[in-house]
Amino acid sequence: LQFGSDTILESMRRGYSSSSYLDLIDTVKKLLPEASISTDIIVGFCGETLTDFEQTLDMMKKVKYDAAYMYRYSRREKTHAARRMEDDVEGDEKGRRLKLLIETFMEVGREEVKKEIGRRHLVLVEGKAERKGDGNGRKWKGRSDTNKMVVFEEEGEGGGIEEGDYVAVEIVGGTVKTLKGKMLCKSSIGHFEREF
C-alpha cells in the first residue's frame, strides 16, 4: 500500500488508488478468507498533510493487516522525490506519525488475535522456540496455514516432532506477532482437512 492517500500515491507515481487497492483486498478476502495480508507503509512523504496521514490510518483499520513494515520517509538519491520534491514534513512530526501508525496497527492486531482464540490451525514446524538453556526443550515454533507464527509445547512424551513436521494446534492466546497454541496432534495436510 505505502499510503492511504490518493494524493500521495499519485505524487509517488504508484499507478493505483486507495479504492482500487481496497477492491483488490476485498477480492482476495472473498476468494481466500484466511489469506494473510502484509504491507509496507511510509509516513511523512513530501507534501503529506495531516489529512493524508489520517487516510493511511483509516486504511490500516479497514484492511486489518497481519504484518506491517512501517517507516519514516527519508530521501533517497536519484529518485523523483529527491530531484523534484521538498522533504517538508519535520522529523519530529514524522516520528509522531510513525508512533501513531504503529499504535493503530497494534490496536487492530490485538482485536484480530482475540478472534483467533479457539481456532484450529495446521502448523508447519520450523524449529525449537526456546533460547539456549531456557525451558524443557519441548517448545516449538512454526507457521500456521495462515502464515502466522505460532509457538506451542509438544504434548506427550516428546521426541516425536522434527522440523518440517505438521502439527494441529488450537490457539489459546498470543500477541500481534506470535500466537500461542495448544498442540492437538501431529498431523498432515490431508489429515487436518479431514479431521479439523
C-alpha positions as CSV (number, residue, x, y, z in Angstrom):
1,L,0.0,0.0,0.0
2,Q,2.6,2.6,1.2
3,F,-0.1,5.3,1.7
4,G,-3.9,5.5,2.1
5,S,-4.0,8.9,0.4
6,D,-4.6,9.1,-3.3
7,T,-2.8,12.4,-3.4
8,I,0.4,10.9,-2.1
9,L,0.0,7.7,-4.1
10,E,-0.2,9.9,-7.2
11,S,2.8,12.1,-6.3
12,M,4.8,8.9,-5.7
13,R,3.7,7.6,-9.2
14,R,2.3,4.4,-7.8
15,G,-0.3,3.8,-10.6
16,Y,-3.1,2.7,-8.3
17,S,-5.6,4.4,-6.0
18,S,-6.7,3.6,-2.5
19,S,-10.1,2.5,-3.8
20,S,-8.6,0.1,-6.4
21,Y,-6.4,-1.3,-3.6
22,L,-9.4,-1.9,-1.3
23,D,-11.2,-3.6,-4.2
24,L,-8.2,-5.9,-4.6
25,I,-8.1,-6.6,-0.9
26,D,-11.9,-7.3,-0.9
27,T,-11.4,-9.8,-3.8
28,V,-8.6,-11.6,-2.0
29,K,-10.6,-11.9,1.2
30,K,-13.6,-13.2,-0.7
31,L,-11.6,-15.8,-2.6
32,L,-9.2,-16.6,0.3
33,P,-10.8,-15.6,3.6
34,E,-7.8,-16.9,5.6
35,A,-5.2,-15.1,3.5
36,S,-2.5,-13.3,5.4
37,I,-2.0,-9.7,4.2
38,S,1.0,-7.6,4.9
39,T,2.2,-4.2,3.8
40,D,4.9,-1.6,3.8
41,I,3.8,1.9,4.9
42,I,5.8,5.1,4.9
43,V,4.9,8.2,6.9
44,G,6.0,11.8,6.3
45,F,6.5,11.7,2.5
46,C,7.0,15.0,0.7
47,G,3.8,17.1,1.0
48,E,1.9,14.6,3.3
49,T,-0.7,16.6,5.2
50,L,-2.4,15.5,8.4
51,T,-5.5,14.6,6.3
52,D,-3.3,12.4,4.0
53,F,-1.9,10.7,7.1
54,E,-5.3,10.1,8.6
55,Q,-6.4,8.4,5.4
56,T,-3.4,6.0,5.9
57,L,-4.6,5.3,9.4
58,D,-8.1,4.6,8.1
59,M,-6.7,2.2,5.6
60,M,-4.8,0.4,8.4
61,K,-8.1,-0.1,10.2
62,K,-10.1,-1.2,7.2
63,V,-7.6,-3.8,5.9
64,K,-6.5,-5.2,9.3
65,Y,-3.0,-6.3,8.2
66,D,-1.4,-9.4,9.7
67,A,2.0,-7.7,9.3
68,A,3.2,-4.2,8.5
69,Y,6.6,-2.8,8.0
70,M,6.3,0.9,8.9
71,Y,8.9,3.6,8.3
72,R,9.6,7.3,8.3
73,Y,10.2,8.8,4.9
74,S,13.8,9.6,4.2
75,R,15.3,11.0,0.9
76,R,16.9,8.6,-1.5
77,E,19.2,10.0,-4.0
78,K,18.4,9.5,-7.7
79,T,14.7,9.3,-7.1
80,H,12.0,11.5,-8.5
81,A,11.2,12.8,-5.0
82,A,14.8,13.7,-4.2
83,R,15.2,15.5,-7.5
84,R,11.8,17.3,-7.7
85,M,10.1,17.4,-4.3
86,E,10.8,19.1,-1.0
87,D,11.1,16.9,2.1
88,D,8.8,19.3,4.0
89,V,7.5,17.1,6.9
90,E,9.5,17.9,10.0
91,G,11.4,15.0,11.6
92,D,9.6,15.2,14.9
93,E,6.2,15.1,13.1
94,K,7.4,12.1,11.1
95,G,8.2,10.4,14.4
96,R,4.8,11.3,15.9
97,R,3.0,9.9,12.9
98,L,5.1,6.7,12.9
99,K,4.3,6.2,16.6
100,L,0.6,6.7,16.0
101,L,0.6,4.3,13.0
102,I,2.4,1.6,15.0
103,E,-0.1,2.1,17.9
104,T,-3.0,1.8,15.4
105,F,-1.5,-1.4,13.9
106,M,-1.1,-2.9,17.4
107,E,-4.6,-2.0,18.5
108,V,-6.2,-3.5,15.4
109,G,-3.9,-6.6,15.7
110,R,-4.9,-7.2,19.3
111,E,-8.5,-7.4,18.3
112,E,-7.6,-9.8,15.5
113,V,-5.7,-12.0,18.0
114,K,-8.8,-12.3,20.1
115,K,-10.7,-13.7,17.1
116,E,-8.0,-16.4,16.7
117,I,-8.6,-17.9,20.2
118,G,-10.3,-21.3,19.9
119,R,-9.5,-21.6,16.2
120,R,-7.5,-24.6,15.0
121,H,-4.6,-24.4,12.5
122,L,-2.2,-26.7,10.8
123,V,1.3,-25.5,11.7
124,L,4.5,-26.3,9.7
125,V,7.2,-26.7,12.4
126,E,10.2,-24.5,11.8
127,G,12.2,-25.4,14.9
128,K,12.7,-25.0,18.6
129,A,11.1,-21.9,20.2
130,E,13.3,-21.8,23.3
131,R,16.6,-20.0,23.7
132,K,19.6,-22.0,24.7
133,G,19.3,-23.2,28.3
134,D,15.7,-21.9,28.6
135,G,12.9,-24.3,29.3
136,N,12.5,-28.0,28.9
137,G,13.3,-28.4,25.2
138,R,9.6,-29.1,24.3
139,K,8.6,-25.7,22.9
140,W,8.4,-25.4,19.2
141,K,7.6,-22.7,16.7
142,G,6.1,-22.8,13.2
143,R,3.9,-21.0,10.6
144,S,0.2,-21.6,10.6
145,D,-1.8,-22.3,7.4
146,T,-2.5,-18.5,7.5
147,N,1.2,-17.6,7.7
148,K,1.2,-16.6,11.4
149,M,3.9,-17.5,13.8
150,V,2.7,-20.0,16.4
151,V,4.5,-21.3,19.4
152,F,3.4,-24.4,21.2
153,E,4.6,-27.1,23.6
154,E,5.0,-30.6,22.5
155,E,2.4,-32.9,24.0
156,G,3.0,-36.5,25.2
157,E,6.4,-38.0,26.0
158,G,8.2,-35.8,23.4
159,G,10.8,-36.6,20.8
160,G,8.3,-37.1,18.1
161,I,8.4,-33.7,16.5
162,E,11.0,-32.5,14.0
163,E,11.5,-29.5,11.8
164,G,9.3,-29.9,8.7
165,D,6.5,-31.8,10.5
166,Y,3.0,-30.6,10.6
167,V,1.0,-30.4,13.8
168,A,-2.6,-29.4,14.6
169,V,-2.9,-26.7,17.2
170,E,-5.7,-24.8,18.9
171,I,-5.0,-21.2,19.5
172,V,-5.1,-20.2,23.2
173,G,-3.6,-16.7,23.2
174,G,-0.9,-14.7,21.8
175,T,0.4,-11.3,20.7
176,V,0.2,-9.4,17.5
177,K,3.4,-11.0,16.2
178,T,3.1,-14.5,17.7
179,L,0.1,-16.8,18.5
180,K,0.3,-19.3,21.3
181,G,-1.2,-22.7,20.6
182,K,-2.0,-26.0,22.3
183,M,-0.8,-28.9,20.3
184,L,-3.6,-31.3,19.5
185,C,-1.6,-33.9,17.5
186,K,1.0,-34.5,14.9
187,S,-0.8,-34.1,11.5
188,S,-0.6,-33.8,7.7
189,I,-2.4,-31.6,5.2
190,G,-4.8,-34.4,4.3
191,H,-5.4,-35.4,8.0
192,F,-6.0,-31.9,9.1
193,E,-8.5,-31.3,6.3
194,R,-10.4,-34.5,7.1
195,E,-10.4,-34.2,10.9
196,F,-10.4,-30.5,11.7
